[in-house]
Amino acid sequence: MIIQLLAISTLSLSINLPQSLILLIQQIHPTLSNFGIEAEPYFFYLTDYIILFLPFVCLGHLPELWPKVFFLCQRRQRRVRPIRTIAAGGGA
């Protein structure tokens, strides 16, 4: 459960932290009011995607799910072997 909590926290922080740092730098140094002005809208809209990424993070940390995922991803091995045929009928 701790691992899932850390994964969810990491997802949230990795998306929210850059925007927060840009805003903090702009507030601390008024001379740097143009710092990150081009990237800030992208980070603003990226925060909406946390909800979309959350199920993938949670599913990635379920240990009972991984064997099923690997089973689906395995390719069937095609075996090449000779086929024995028996000739039908014929008379002699």
Order of alpha helices (4+ residues) and beta strands (2+ residues): alpha-alpha-alpha-alpha
